Amino acid sequence: MAPNVVSPTPPWWQTAVVYQIYPRSFCDTSGNGIGDIEGIRSRLDHLEWLGVDALWMSPVFTSPMADHGYDVADYCDIDPLFGDLAAMDTLLADVHDRGMRVILDWVPNHTSDQHRWFMESRSSNDNPRRDWYYWREGTSDKPPNNWQAVFPAGPAWTFDEASGEWYLHLFTPDQPDLNWNNPDVRAAMADTLRFWLDRGVDGFRMDVVHMIGKDPTLPDLLSGPGSPLLEYDEPSTHQHLREIRRVLDAYDGDRCSVGEVYLLEPDVVATYYGNDDELHMSFNFMSVWTGWDADAWRRVVKGAQDAFDPVGGWPTWVLSNHDLPRHRQRFGGDAAIARAAVLLLLCLRGTPFMYAGEELGLVDAEVAPDQIQDPSGSRDGCRAPIPWEPGHGHGWPAAKNWLPFPPEAALRNAQTQRVDPASIAWLYKDVLAERRGSSALQRGSQELLEGLCDGILAWRRSYEDDERIIVINMTNEDVEIDLAEPTMIRMSSVASHQNGNEDHAFDGGIPANSGMILVPRR
């Protein structure tokens, strides 16, 4: 198999590193204990210092916040909790002035039950917007099919007493599913994209986008009662994605889409790229379900190459996000592993997505039962506020925030880490700088290196005369390897900036739970 090599003039998103911001938890400037748009703008210096290329904002649209913004009541306005359209326009301008991009979180599968479309749809059985959602006749004791909601536990249907029919919601009853079989729905949702594209947004992360196409008959799952989220692959979705792609392609500036396609088979995920006429990128969620194990990671990397390369699909890599425990937490909390994971995320072929706070080495907050905010009951820990300063309040002005801070906030905060060249924040900064300066790391081919040593994950990135070899020891023991070629150490997860980044000869030794970026000796 010949790995793909990016063209000399790739679109910006193929060489970018994207930084995910969960706005509620990023930075508060109003004093209400909830992050806001002005808070994001006030911390752009931090993102520029790190060296990321784009920021992805989880939803900031008008919402009753039943699912913290993923229940949208107006796609074309900003919720007052976060600011207003003027604040968003100012943020866009400031981000662009710094040479960075903005990706918004777009939620196409469902709206809030407080969206005017659903309120009209619900108002009567013959309302013109009735068919904008999935309504089915039936008795109140028997849902129309065996689909279960992702959360909370129970049927993916709610019986509406007033109209005597059921409506579909793959998530909470506050989030009714849109009927994308209706062309008026597709046209209206395309207009919501244009609204933000006209304001200068550079792309969209598309929430559970693989679920927008549904068989109009809504048949039972053959596997029995359950959520269709992990197994539903409806052909009509691909036609909808081609229409969405045409909307994006009508704008200049390489506006991009990245899909949350929550299917765990890379071959299936690869079909969502189409013939370069559907998604630009799709998350490969195998990376967030893989532990700190070299053999497992080798299978994940090879699986992505085998699935995406033949169709020209551009890979993505993510270790943490707002839906799952942070990767340092999943990997056992070990600080050395968290540092080695920096190289894993940022040096594989594809577009890396960092989650705010990764660069501080955060683990999840401990959230008491009476503090739980998440309707699923499980995601609050990874959504804890970002600590910016070491002192009381950690840079947040409120006496109490919407969630407690993560552990070690007095040490794992941005101010403390930025003045410590040995910190994990500096390691991220150094690896990001190395990536930016290397055509091999940004756009080069990728070759997995086999047979070096048990517990070693290694790969070679090459582009023209630029080459990097990345080696990660995923064991608790120091190991020796033989690369059969003279190399120099460009960077190590054990020590990066504090050594001045001066290349020195690689003697084959790799400390436990560490990684290195190597270059050929010229």
N, C-alpha and C positions, 0 to 999 in steps of 0.2 A: 504494500500500500504506500502510495506517495502522498505524504501529508501536504495539505494546502499551504501555500505561502501567500501572504497578503500582498496586494499590489503596492507599487511605490507610492501611490497617492490614495491610501485607504480612507473611507469615511471616518469621521472623528471618533465614533463610538467603538471602532475596532482597536484603537490604540489607547482608549481612555481607561481610567480607573474611576469607578462610580462610588460615591459615598452616600449611603442611605441615612436619611434623617427621619426620625419619628418625631414630628413637630411638638407633640405634647410634652416630650421628655428632653428636648434639646436645650432650650434656654428660655427662661421666663423674664420678660421685662415689665409686665404689668403688675406683678405682685400678687396674682391670684393662684400661684402654685402650678400653673400650666404653661408650657412653652408656647411661643407665638412666633409669627413671621418676623417681627422686629428682632426677636431673640436670635433667629437664624442669621439675619443680616449683621447683627452685632458680633457674630463669631466667624465671619467670613475670613478674617485674618488667620484664624486657626486652620481653616481648610486650605488656604493659600500656602501657609507655612508647611503643612503636610505635603502638599504637592498633588492633591487629587484633581481630577479634570472635570468632574460633573457631580452635582448633587441630585439625589432622588428624594423627593419629599412624599412621605405617606400622606393620605388625603387631608386636605385643608378646606374642602368644599363645605357649603352649608349642610348641617347635619344635626339631628337630635342626639347624636352620639350614643345610640344604643350599642353600636359596635365601634365606637371611637373613630367615626368618620367614614367607615366602610359602608355605612347606611346613608347614602347621599340624598339630600332633599332638594338640592339645586346644584347642577354641575357647572354653572356659569357664574358662581359667586363664591365669596370666601366667608366661612363661618366667623361671626364676630368674636368667638373665642380666640381666634388666631389673628384677626386684623380685618382688613378689607381689601378691595381690588387695588386701591392706590398703594397699599403696603406691598402687595404682591408685585405690582408693576415696578416699584422702587427696588425690590429684591432682585427681580429679573435684570434690571439695568445694572445694578451693582455687581451681580454675579458675572454678567457678560463683560463688564468693564475689566474684570480681573482675569478674563480669558477662560472662564469656566462655563459650564452649561447647566441647564435645569431640566430635570425629568419629573413630571407629575404622575401621581398615582391615579389612574382612571379605573373606575369600577363599572364594567359594562354588563355584568351578569344580573345585577339586581339594583334596585333603588331602595330608599327609605319608604316605609309606609306613609310617611308624611310628605313625600314628593307629590306635587300637584297632579302628576300623571296618574299615580295610584289612587289618590283621593277621588279623582274623576272616575277612574275605572271601577272603584268600589261603590260609587254613588248609586248606580242602578245597573241592572243586568243588560240593558240596551244602550248604555252610554257609548259614544263613539270610541272611547279609549278602553272599553272593556277588554278587547282583544290585545291590548298592549301588554297584558300579563296573562298568566296561565290560570284560568278559572275552569273548574269542572263540577258538574252536577254530582249529587250523591247524598247519602244520609249522613247525619252528624257522627255516626258511630263507625264509619268505614271510610278511611282515606282512599283516594282514587288509585293509588298504586303503592308498591312496597318501599318506596324511596324514604330514606331517613336523612334528617338534617345533619350537617357536620357538627353543629352545636346550636342549641342545647340538645341533649338526647331526646329522641322522639321522632315522629313522622315529619317529613318535609312538607307538610300540609297543615293549614289552619282553616277551620270551618267558620265562615262568615255568616253569623246568624241573620243579619239584615237581608242578605240576598239569597241565603239558602244554598250557597255553593262554597267549594273549597278553593283556596289559592295556594300556589306552589312557592316555597322558599327553601332553598338549599341550606340557608343559614338560619338566623333567628326569624321568628314571625314578623319582626320589624323590617325584614329585608326581602320583599317579594321579588321573584324572578321576572325579568323582562322577557317578553316573547319576541325573540329576534326573527321568527318566521314572518312577522308583520313588517312589511316594507316601510311603514310609517315610523316604526321604532328604529329601524336601521338609519333612516334619514335623520331622525331627531338626534340619535347618538353621534352620527357623523358631524352634525352641527356643533355638538359640544366639543368635539375635537378641534374643529375650525376656530371656535371661540378662543381657545388657548393658543393654537398655532398662530393666529393673527396677533396675539399679544407677545409672541416671541418665544414661547416654550419650545424646547429643543427635542422633546420626545415624551413618551409615556411608558410607564410600567403598567401593564394591563392585568388587573386582578382576575384570577380564575378564568382566564379568557377562553380556555378550552371547553367551558361549560355553556357558552352562549348559544351554540347550536344544539337543538333538542329535537328528537323525533316528535312530530306533532301528536302522535298517539300516546306518548309518554308511557311506554310499556314497562312492566315490572322488570327489575333486574333479575336475570336468569340465575345469578348466584345466590339469590335470596335477599331478604330485607337488609338494607345498608345504604350508605351514602354513595352516590354515583361519582363522587369527586375523583377517586383514584382509579376508576375503571371506565369512565364514559368517554368515548371517542366518536363523536357524531360527525359524519361527512359534511353536513351543512355548515359546520363551523369553519371549514376551510374556505368556502365561498364568502362567508361573512368577513373573514380575515383578508381576503383579496380586495374586498370593497374598502375595508379600513386602510389597507396599504395604499390604495389609490388616493385616498384623502391625504395621507402623509406625503406621498410622492409628488403631489401637486404644489408643494412648498419647497423653496430652496433651503440650503443649509443642512442637508442630510438629516432631516427629522427622523427619529428612530422609534421603534417599538421593541419592548422586551416583555415577553409573555410569562405570566405565572401559569405554566402548564403543569399542573400537579399530577403528572403521570410518571411512574418510576421506571419506565422502559425507554432507554435512549433512542432506540429505533423508532418508537412511536412519537417521541418528542421531536425527532428530526423531521417528521412529516409536516410539522407546523411552520417550517421554513418555506414549504411549497417549492416552487421553481423560482426562488428569489422574488416571490410576489406575495408572501404572507408576512410572518413576523421577521424582523431583522435579527432578533435574538430571542432565545427562550431559556429560562432557568432550567438547569439540570440538577434536580434536587437530590440526586444520588450523593452529591458532595456533603449535604448536611445530615445524611443518614449513615455516614461512614466514620468509624472510629479511628483512633491513632494506630493504624496498622498498615504496614507497607504493602503487603499482598493485596489487601482490600483496596487501597488507593491505586495500586497498579491496575487492578481490574476496572476501577471507575474511570481512570484516565484513558485506558485502552478502549473501554466501551464508548466513551465520548468520541474518540478519534474514529473508531470504526463506524459509528452512527452518523456523525456530522460531516466528516470529510467528503464522503462520496456525493453528498447533496450540496456541498458548498456552504453548509451551515456554520455560523460562527459560534464557538462555544462561550459559555459564561461559567464563572466560578464564584461560589459564595460559601462561606463557612458559618455566618451568623445572620439572623434577620429578626424582625419584630414578632415572629410567630413561634420561635423555637428557643430553647436555652442557649445562651452564648456558647461559642465553641470551646472557650477555655473551661467553662463549666462542664461541658460534655466530655472533654478530654481529661477530666479529673482534677482540674484546678491548678495543674503544674505550670509554673511560670516559664520554665525552659521550653516546654511544649508549645505554650502560647507564642513564644518568640520564634521557634522553628516554623510554626504555622504561618508566619508572615511570608516566608519564602514560598511555601506551598500555595498560598492564595495568589500572590502577586507575580509568580514566575511561570505558571502554566500558560499554555497557548490559549488565548481567549480574553474576554473582558472580565476583570475582577470587580466584584461588588463588595465593598466594605460596609459594615454596619457601625453607626456612630458609637464610639466607646471601645471598639476593638483596639484602637491605637493606644488606649490606656490600660489594656489588659484586664478589662472588667469581667467579673462574674456576675451572676444574677443576684438581685436583691432578695432578701428574705421578706416575704409579704405575709403578714398575719391573716388569718381567715376573715377578720372583720375589716381588713384593708383591701380585699380583693375588688378590683374594678372590671376585670375582663369578663365578658359574657360566657366565654368558654371555660373560665376559671383556672387557666393554666399558663397564661402568657405574660402576666404582670412582671415577673422577675426580670425578664430580658428588656422590659420597657421602662425600667427605673430611670429617674432623671440623671443626666450627665453632670458629673461634678467638674466645675471649672476652676475652683480655688480651694486651697487647703482649709481655710477658716470656717467658722460657723456659717451655715447656709450654703457653703460651697459655690458661691456666686449666684444663688437663687434668692430673691428678696423676700419671699413669703415665709411666714413662721412654719407653715406646714404645706408640703407639696402634695400633688395628687397621688404620688407613690413615694415610698422611702428610698433613700439613696442606696446604691450597691455597697458592699463591704469595702473597707480600706479606702474610703473616699478621701480621707486626709492625705493619703499618699498617691492614690490613683486618680489624680485630677490633672487637668490640662496645664495649669500654671506650674505645678511642681514638676511634672514630667518634661516640660519644655526647657527647663533650666538644667536638666540632668542628661548629659550626653549618653549615659549608659542606660537610659530608660527605653521601654518598648516603644514609646512615641517616637523617639529618635531613630529606632530601628526601622519603623514604618517609613519615616521620612527618608532615610538613607536608601532603603530598597526602592521606594517610589522614584527617587532621583536616579538610581541605577537603571531602573526600568525605562525611564524617560530618555536616558542617554544611550540606550542600546536598541538598535533596530532588530536584533535577534529576539530580545525579550518582548518587544512590542508587536512584531509582525512575523517573526521567523517561524520556520518549520519546527516540528517537535518529534523527537525520537526517544522512546523509552529505552533505558540502558538496563540490560538484563544480566543476571548472574554475578553481581558484584559481591553480595553478602546478604545473608538473611537479615531482614528488618531494614534494608536500605531501599529507599525510593530514589531513583535518579533518572534524569532526562537531559537531553541535549537540545538547545535552541540555536538555530542557525539562520542567518540571512546575509547573503553575499559573503563578505569577508569578516562579518561579526559573528562571534560564537560565545555561548555561555553553557556551562554544565552546572546543573543544580543537583546537589546531593543532600538527602535528608535521612538522618539516622532516627528511625522510629522505635528504638529500643532503649532500655534502661542501662545499657552497657556501652562503653567506648569500643569502637570497632576500627579495623584497618581494612582499606580496600586498595585495589590496584587498578587504576584506570588505563594502564598500558600506554599512557601518553603524558608528557610533562605538562603540568598545569600550575597556575598561580591562583592563590585565594584572593578573590576580589572583595568578598564580604562574608562574614560569618554571623549567624544568629547569636552566638555567644558574645561576640564583641564586634561592633561595627564602627560607629562614628568615633568612639573613644580611641581607636587604633589609627585614626587618620585615614582609613580606607586605602592604605598603601599596600599594593599587591606584594605577596611574599609566597615562596614556594609551598606547594601542597605536598605534605609528606605521606599522605594516605590515611592519616588519623582523623576520625570524626568523633567528637565527644557524644555521650549519650543524649538523646532527644535534642539534637541540634541540626542545623542545616548550613550549607555553604553555597555560595555562588563562585564558580571557578571559571577561569579563562585560560585558553591555551598559551603556553609559553612561546613567545615569538623569538 
